[in-house]
C-alpha cells in the first residue's frame, strides 16, 4: 500500500515539475488599429510582470499549478483592465486585449481653445494644459493671482516691469507679454489700456484649467496671438456634486486674501459664483524709503448662470466685476504723512464690468452651432505726484461658429466681429488721442485623420481691420504617432497685432508724453514654427514622459517707442528689422501614484535685429533649469520642493546681470475636507537689491533700475481651505 501511495505521489510531483504554460497576447487601443507599446502586464498572484513590445505583444513562460490566474493590464492614459484566465496544465493560451482611454487622465482632457471640444491627444497643435489638480495646489500658495501658477510653466518667464506698482509681464518663448493673446472662456478681453494688470487681478480658485498654445495662434482667434495664446477656462457646475469652498491666506509680506466659490445645478439650471478680496499693505524691504511691494486693495466677483433648455442646448450668462486700488512710491506718502520728503507716488484706480453670453446647440450627425458675445467697460485713473489722467476702454467681441465631427474630419468655420474704443476723460493734460477700431473676420479649420497614425490640421483666417487693413493668416500642423508611446507634432503659422498706445512696460509718469504713432505705422506681423516630440513609457510602477520641443518666431515691423530721442513727445514707430526668437525646451517627468519628479531645461535666444550694438533682447534668460519633487506621507501630508536656475540676462545697454538660484518648499496637510498649506518661496532669500542700487535720484521723481530678479526676498504664506 505504501509503494502505491509513493508511486502516485511521484507521478503527481513529476507532472507538476514538467507542467509548463505559455501566455501570449496582443494589446491595442480602443480603435483596434494601433498596437500599444510599453503596457504593463502582470499576474499579481504569482508576482510576474512584463511589458509589451513595439508591436503590442507580450509573453509569459510559466510553471505553476495555480491554473486560475488574474491578469492585469495598465498603461499611461488608459483605463487599467483586469481579466481572469484559466491555464491548462501544459499548453498555450492566446488572448487579445483592447484598452480604453482613461477619462480622468490628461490624455482625455478636452481643450476648449480648439473650439471643437477635441481631446488634447487628438490635436495636431501642441497644447499644454494646467489641470484642476495643479490649479488647486497653486490656489492655496498664491490665491490672489495667476502669476505664480504660470511662472512654473516651461518657456514662460514672469517679469516684473515696475518697482512701484508691482506690474508684471508674462513672456512666452522670449517675447514680451503684449504678443500673447489672453482669453477668458474663449473670448479675448485683456490688454490695451489695462496693460498687464489683467493677470494680476484673476484669482485661480475660479478656474477649471488653463490652456496654453505657444507660437502664432491667430487662425482661430485673430490679432494678438503672435507669441502664443492662453485660455482661462472657468469652472462649470456638476449635477452630481455641488462644490463649495473658501480660502483664507496670510503672507509674511502683509498680504491677506479671502476667496469663496460655490456651484450647483439641477436638470434645467445651474450656477457658479466666485467672490474674493485681496488686501496688501505696502512694504519697504530695503529700508530705502520706497515701497518694494505696493499697497493693493481689490475685489473680484464672477457669477454665472447656466440654462439647459434641453439635453443638446446650453446657454451661459456671466458677469464680472473687478475693482482695484494699487499704489506705490514714497512710504511716507503711502502712510499718509503730511510732510513726506519726496512726495513720489504712482497710483492706479481701476474698475472693470464685463457681461458675456455663450450659447451652444448640438445638432445631428456630430454638428454643433455656437454663438458667443461679450462686452467690457474698463475705467482706470492713473495718478502720480506730477500729473493724473482718467480714461476708459470699451471692448466687445462676438462670434458665430459651426463645427462638425466625422470619422476622419473635425472641422469648424466661424465669423467674428470685435473692437475697442479708448476715450480720455476731461479735463486732461496728456498728449494722448482717443482711438478706436474694429475687426471683421472669418476662419475655417479642418483636422483630417489621414491614417490612424497621421493627422493633419489646416486653417485659414481672413480679417479686415478698420484702420490697418486686411490680413490673411494660414496655419498648418501635422501629428504622427510612431507608436502608442512616441508622438511627433510639427506646425507653423502666421499672426498679427495692431498697434496699441499702452504697453505694460511704459511707466505711468510717461503717459502724459505719449503722442500716438508716427505716420506710416503698420501692424506687426509674425511667422512661426514649432516641433514637438513626446515619448511616454511605463515601468513596473513608474510612468515616464520625455518631451523635446523646438520653436522659432520672427516678428516683422516690431513697434518701438522713441522715449530716448523724444522723451517729452513720444511716438510709436516700426523698427526697420525683425525680432526673432529661437530655442528649445526639454523635460523629463516621472510619476508613481502620488509621487512626482520633474526636471526641465529651456534655451531661449531672442534677438532684436534692428540693434546691432545690443542685439540681445533685454531681460530674457537664455538658460533656465527647473526641478520639482512632490510626494505624499501617510495620505494626509503632501510635501513639495522646487529648485530653479535662471541664467544671465542682458540689460538695455547690452551689459549682463548675474545668474541666480531660487528654491521653494511646501507642506500641505489634509483632513477630510480641510486643507492647510505652509509655503515658502525664495528659500535662499535671493534679492536683486543686494547686488546693486535699485533707486536713483532725483528721489522726488526717481529712476528705477531694470528688474531682472526677485525684489522681495524670502516669503512665507499660510492658507486654509475648507470644502463642503
SVG drawing of the C-alpha trace seen along z (x, -y; Angstrom):
<svg xmlns="http://www.w3.org/2000/svg" viewBox="-36 -120 64 122">
<polyline fill="none" stroke="black" stroke-width="0.4" points="0.0,0.0 2.8,-2.4 4.5,-1.6 1.3,-2.5 1.0,-5.8 4.6,-6.8 4.2,-5.9 1.1,-8.1 2.8,-10.9 5.9,-10.7 3.7,-10.9 1.9,-14.0 5.2,-15.7 6.7,-14.8 3.6,-16.2 3.8,-19.4 7.5,-19.8 7.0,-19.4 3.9,-21.5 4.5,-24.5 2.2,-27.1 2.7,-29.9 0.5,-33.1 0.8,-35.2 -1.2,-38.2 -1.6,-41.5 -2.8,-44.8 -4.3,-47.6 -6.1,-50.9 -9.8,-51.3 -9.8,-51.8 -8.3,-48.3 -5.8,-49.6 -2.9,-50.9 -0.7,-48.5 0.1,-49.8 3.8,-49.7 5.0,-49.6 1.8,-48.3 2.5,-46.8 1.1,-43.2 1.1,-41.5 0.0,-38.3 -0.4,-39.6 -0.9,-36.3 2.4,-34.9 4.2,-38.3 5.1,-38.1 5.3,-41.2 6.3,-42.0 5.9,-44.9 4.5,-44.8 7.0,-45.3 6.7,-47.7 4.1,-45.5 1.9,-45.4 2.8,-41.8 3.7,-40.1 4.6,-36.6 4.7,-34.7 6.5,-31.4 5.1,-29.8 5.5,-26.7 2.6,-26.9 0.0,-24.6 -2.3,-27.6 -4.4,-27.3 -6.8,-30.1 -5.0,-33.5 -5.9,-37.2 -4.1,-39.2 -3.8,-43.0 -3.1,-45.5 -2.1,-49.1 -0.8,-51.9 -0.3,-55.7 -3.5,-57.4 -5.6,-54.2 -8.0,-52.5 -6.5,-49.6 -8.1,-46.4 -8.3,-43.1 -9.2,-39.7 -9.5,-36.1 -7.8,-33.3 -7.8,-29.6 -4.4,-27.9 -4.1,-24.4 -1.8,-22.0 0.5,-22.3 0.0,-24.4 -0.6,-27.8 -3.2,-30.5 -3.6,-33.3 -5.5,-36.5 -6.3,-39.8 -6.9,-42.9 -8.3,-46.4 -7.6,-49.3 -9.8,-52.3 -8.6,-55.9 -8.8,-56.9 -11.4,-59.6 -9.5,-61.2 -6.2,-61.3 -4.6,-64.2 -4.8,-62.3 -8.6,-62.8 -8.6,-66.5 -11.0,-68.4 -9.4,-71.6 -11.9,-74.4 -9.4,-76.6 -9.8,-74.1 -13.4,-75.3 -14.3,-71.8 -14.1,-70.2 -11.3,-68.0 -9.2,-65.8 -5.7,-67.1 -4.2,-63.8 -6.1,-64.2 -4.9,-67.7 -2.0,-68.2 -1.2,-71.5 0.6,-71.2 -1.5,-72.4 -0.3,-72.5 -3.0,-72.2 -2.6,-73.2 -5.3,-71.0 -7.5,-71.2 -5.0,-69.4 -2.2,-71.9 -4.6,-74.8 -5.9,-73.5 -2.4,-73.4 -1.4,-76.8 -4.7,-78.3 -3.5,-77.8 0.0,-79.1 -0.9,-82.2 -4.7,-82.7 -4.6,-86.4 -3.5,-86.0 -2.2,-83.7 1.5,-84.7 2.8,-82.0 0.9,-79.3 2.1,-80.5 5.6,-81.1 6.1,-77.4 5.4,-76.6 8.5,-75.9 9.1,-78.6 7.2,-81.2 9.0,-84.0 7.1,-86.3 9.0,-89.6 8.2,-92.5 8.2,-95.7 7.5,-98.4 9.1,-98.5 6.5,-101.0 3.2,-99.3 4.4,-95.7 3.1,-95.4 4.4,-92.3 4.8,-91.0 4.2,-87.4 6.8,-86.4 6.3,-83.3 9.4,-81.9 11.3,-85.2 8.7,-87.6 7.1,-90.5 3.6,-90.0 1.9,-92.2 2.4,-89.5 0.3,-86.9 -3.4,-86.8 -5.2,-86.3 -8.7,-84.7 -11.4,-84.1 -13.6,-81.2 -12.5,-81.6 -13.2,-85.4 -10.3,-87.9 -10.8,-90.8 -7.4,-91.7 -4.7,-94.1 -4.8,-97.7 -5.3,-100.3 -5.3,-97.7 -1.7,-96.8 -0.6,-93.7 -2.9,-94.3 -5.4,-91.8 -3.3,-88.8 -2.6,-90.4 -6.4,-90.5 -7.6,-87.0 -7.8,-84.5 -7.2,-80.8 -10.0,-79.4 -12.5,-80.3 -10.7,-78.3 -11.1,-74.7 -8.0,-74.7 -5.6,-76.9 -4.8,-76.1 -1.6,-77.4 -0.6,-77.3 3.0,-78.6 3.7,-80.2 1.5,-82.0 -2.2,-81.2 -4.1,-83.8 -6.0,-81.5 -8.8,-80.8 -8.5,-83.9 -7.3,-86.7 -4.9,-89.5 -2.7,-89.4 -1.6,-85.8 1.9,-86.3 3.9,-84.6 1.0,-82.4 -2.4,-82.1 -3.6,-81.4 -7.2,-80.5 -8.5,-80.7 -11.4,-78.2 -13.9,-78.8 -15.4,-76.1 -18.8,-74.7 -21.4,-73.2 -21.6,-69.5 -25.1,-68.0 -24.0,-65.1 -21.6,-67.0 -22.2,-70.6 -19.0,-72.5 -18.5,-75.0 -15.2,-76.2 -13.4,-79.2 -9.7,-80.1 -8.1,-82.5 -4.4,-83.3 -1.8,-85.4 1.8,-86.1 4.9,-87.4 4.7,-90.4 1.5,-91.5 -0.9,-90.2 -4.3,-88.9 -6.7,-87.0 -10.2,-85.7 -11.9,-83.8 -15.2,-82.0 -16.6,-79.7 -19.9,-77.9 -21.6,-75.9 -24.6,-73.6 -27.0,-72.5 -30.2,-70.5 -31.8,-69.3 -32.6,-72.7 -30.4,-75.3 -27.1,-75.7 -24.8,-78.4 -21.2,-79.2 -20.3,-82.1 -16.8,-83.4 -16.2,-86.3 -12.8,-87.3 -10.9,-90.2 -7.2,-91.0 -5.6,-93.4 -1.9,-94.0 0.0,-96.5 3.0,-98.4 6.3,-97.0 9.8,-98.6 12.1,-95.6 15.3,-97.5 14.5,-100.4 15.3,-102.9 12.1,-104.9 10.4,-103.4 7.8,-100.6 9.2,-97.3 5.7,-95.8 2.7,-98.1 -0.3,-98.8 -3.2,-96.9 -6.9,-96.6 -9.1,-94.7 -12.4,-92.9 -13.3,-90.3 -16.9,-88.9 -17.8,-86.5 -21.3,-84.9 -22.5,-82.7 -25.9,-81.2 -26.3,-78.0 -29.6,-77.3 -30.1,-73.8 -33.1,-74.1 -32.8,-70.5 -30.0,-67.9 -28.5,-69.4 -28.6,-73.1 -26.8,-75.2 -26.9,-79.0 -24.3,-80.6 -24.8,-84.1 -22.0,-85.7 -20.9,-89.0 -17.6,-90.1 -16.8,-92.9 -13.2,-93.8 -12.3,-96.8 -8.7,-97.6 -6.7,-100.4 -3.0,-99.9 -0.4,-102.5 3.4,-102.6 6.1,-105.1 7.4,-107.0 6.5,-105.2 5.7,-108.4 3.2,-109.3 1.6,-105.9 1.4,-106.1 -0.4,-109.4 2.2,-111.6 1.7,-115.2 5.4,-116.2 6.7,-113.4 10.3,-114.1 9.9,-113.2 6.1,-113.1 6.7,-110.4 3.5,-108.4 2.1,-106.1 -1.5,-105.1 -3.9,-103.2 -7.6,-103.0 -9.5,-100.7 -12.9,-99.2 -14.0,-96.6 -17.5,-95.5 -17.9,-92.6 -21.0,-90.9 -20.8,-87.7 -23.2,-85.1 -22.3,-81.8 -24.9,-79.6 -24.1,-76.1 -26.5,-73.8 -25.6,-70.2 -27.1,-69.3 -27.5,-65.9 -24.6,-63.9 -21.9,-65.4 -22.5,-69.0 -22.6,-72.0 -23.7,-75.6 -22.4,-78.2 -22.8,-81.9 -20.9,-83.9 -20.6,-87.6 -19.1,-89.7 -18.6,-93.4 -16.3,-95.0 -16.1,-98.5 -12.8,-99.3 -12.3,-102.6 -8.8,-103.5 -7.4,-106.5 -3.6,-106.9 -2.4,-109.3 1.2,-110.4 2.7,-113.3 3.4,-115.0 0.0,-114.6 -3.1,-112.5 -5.4,-111.1 -8.7,-109.4 -9.8,-107.3 -12.0,-104.3 -11.7,-101.5 -14.7,-99.6 -14.1,-96.2 -16.5,-93.9 -16.3,-90.5 -18.8,-88.3 -18.5,-85.0 -20.8,-82.7 -19.3,-79.2 -20.4,-75.9 -18.4,-72.7 -18.9,-69.1 -17.1,-65.9 -16.9,-62.7 -14.7,-59.6 -11.9,-61.4 -12.6,-65.1 -13.2,-67.6 -13.8,-71.0 -15.0,-74.4 -15.9,-77.6 -16.8,-80.9 -17.4,-84.6 -16.4,-87.2 -16.8,-90.9 -14.8,-92.7 -13.4,-96.0 -12.3,-98.5 -12.6,-102.2 -10.3,-104.3 -11.6,-107.6 -10.0,-110.2 -12.0,-112.0 -11.7,-115.7 -10.0,-117.8 -6.8,-116.2 -3.2,-117.4 -1.8,-114.4 -0.8,-114.3 -2.8,-111.1 -5.6,-111.0 -8.7,-108.9 -8.6,-105.9 -11.0,-103.1 -11.1,-100.3 -13.0,-97.2 -12.2,-93.9 -14.5,-91.7 -13.1,-88.3 -13.8,-84.7 -12.0,-81.5 -12.1,-77.8 -10.1,-74.9 -10.1,-71.1 -8.4,-68.3 -8.1,-65.5 -7.3,-62.0 -5.4,-60.7 -4.5,-57.4 -4.8,-56.1 -1.3,-57.4 -1.3,-60.6 -3.5,-63.7 -3.2,-67.0 -4.6,-70.3 -5.0,-73.2 -6.7,-76.5 -7.1,-79.9 -8.3,-83.3 -9.1,-86.5 -9.5,-89.7 -10.3,-93.3 -9.3,-95.9 -10.9,-99.4 -7.6,-101.2 -4.8,-98.7 -6.4,-96.9 -6.5,-93.2 -4.8,-90.2 -4.6,-86.6 -3.4,-84.1 -2.7,-80.4 -1.7,-77.7 -0.8,-74.0 0.1,-71.3 0.8,-67.6 0.8,-64.9 2.3,-61.5 2.1,-58.6 5.1,-56.4 3.7,-54.2 1.4,-54.4 4.4,-55.8 6.0,-58.2 4.2,-61.2 5.6,-63.9 4.0,-67.3 5.1,-69.8 3.3,-73.1 3.6,-76.7 1.5,-79.7 1.2,-83.5 -0.1,-86.1 -0.5,-89.9 -1.0,-92.5 -2.4,-96.0 -0.7,-98.9 -1.8,-99.9 -1.0,-103.1 -0.3,-101.3 2.3,-98.7 2.9,-97.1 6.5,-98.3 5.6,-102.0 5.7,-103.9 2.5,-105.8 4.6,-109.0 5.3,-108.8 1.6,-108.6 1.4,-112.4 4.1,-112.3 2.5,-109.6 1.6,-111.3 0.5,-108.4 2.1,-106.9 4.5,-108.1 3.0,-108.5 3.1,-105.2 3.0,-102.9 1.7,-99.5 0.6,-96.4 3.2,-93.9 3.2,-90.5 4.8,-87.2 5.8,-83.9 6.5,-80.9 7.1,-77.2 7.2,-74.6 8.3,-71.0 7.3,-68.7 8.4,-65.1 6.8,-63.4 7.7,-59.9 5.8,-58.1 6.6,-54.8 5.8,-52.8 7.9,-50.7 6.6,-48.3 5.4,-51.2 6.6,-54.5 5.2,-56.4 7.7,-58.5 7.4,-61.3 10.3,-62.7 9.5,-65.8 11.6,-67.7 10.4,-70.8 11.9,-73.5 10.5,-76.9 11.1,-79.8 9.2,-83.1 10.0,-86.2 8.2,-89.5 8.2,-91.9 7.7,-95.6 8.0,-95.4 6.8,-98.5 9.3,-100.7 8.8,-103.8 11.1,-106.8 11.4,-107.5 15.1,-108.3 15.2,-110.6 11.9,-112.4 11.2,-111.9 8.6,-114.8 6.8,-113.8 6.9,-110.1 5.6,-108.2 5.4,-104.5 7.1,-103.5 8.1,-100.4 11.6,-99.1 13.4,-98.5 14.4,-95.0 12.8,-91.9 12.7,-90.5 13.5,-86.8 13.3,-84.1 14.6,-80.6 15.2,-77.9 14.1,-74.6 12.5,-73.0 13.5,-69.7 11.9,-68.0 11.6,-64.6 8.7,-63.8 8.2,-60.7 5.1,-59.7 4.4,-56.9 1.0,-57.1 1.1,-60.4 4.9,-61.0 6.1,-63.3 9.6,-64.2 10.3,-66.8 13.5,-68.2 13.4,-70.7 15.7,-72.9 14.8,-75.8 17.1,-77.6 15.9,-80.9 17.7,-83.2 15.7,-86.4 17.4,-88.9 16.5,-92.4 17.9,-92.6 17.4,-96.4 20.0,-97.0 23.5,-95.9 25.2,-97.2 22.9,-95.4 21.2,-92.7 20.1,-90.5 16.6,-91.3 16.7,-92.7 15.6,-90.8 15.3,-87.3 17.3,-84.5 18.9,-82.3 19.3,-79.4 16.7,-78.2 16.6,-74.9 13.8,-73.8 13.4,-70.8 10.5,-69.6 9.8,-66.8 6.4,-66.2 5.2,-63.2 2.6,-62.2 3.2,-60.9 0.6,-58.8 -2.1,-60.0 -2.6,-63.3 0.7,-65.2 2.0,-66.4 5.5,-67.8 6.7,-69.7 10.2,-71.1 11.2,-73.3 14.6,-74.4 15.3,-76.6 18.3,-78.2 18.0,-81.4 21.0,-82.3 22.4,-85.7 20.1,-88.3 21.1,-91.2 20.1,-94.8 19.0,-97.6 22.6,-98.8 24.0,-95.4 25.6,-94.6 24.6,-91.4 23.2,-90.5 24.3,-87.8 22.7,-84.4 20.8,-83.1 19.2,-80.1 15.7,-80.0 14.1,-77.4 10.7,-76.8 9.1,-74.3 5.5,-73.5 3.9,-71.4 0.2,-70.5 -1.9,-68.8 -5.3,-67.4 -8.0,-66.2 -11.3,-65.2 -12.4,-68.5 -9.9,-70.8 -6.6,-71.6 -3.8,-73.7 -0.7,-74.8 2.5,-76.3 4.6,-77.5 8.0,-79.3 9.1,-81.0 12.7,-82.0 14.2,-79.9 17.7,-81.2 16.5,-84.8 18.0,-86.0 17.2,-89.7 18.3,-91.8 18.7,-94.8 21.6,-93.1 23.6,-93.2 23.1,-96.8 21.2,-100.0 17.5,-100.0 16.5,-103.6 18.4,-106.6 17.9,-110.3 16.2,-112.7 14.2,-111.0 11.2,-113.3 10.9,-111.7 13.2,-108.6 14.6,-106.4 14.4,-102.7 16.9,-100.1 15.8,-97.3 14.2,-94.4 15.9,-91.1 15.4,-89.2 13.1,-88.9 13.0,-92.1 11.1,-91.0 13.3,-88.0 12.0,-85.1 8.2,-85.0 6.1,-82.7 2.4,-82.1 -0.1,-80.1 -3.5,-79.3 -6.6,-77.4 -9.1,-75.9 -12.4,-74.3 -14.8,-72.5 -18.3,-71.3"/>
</svg>
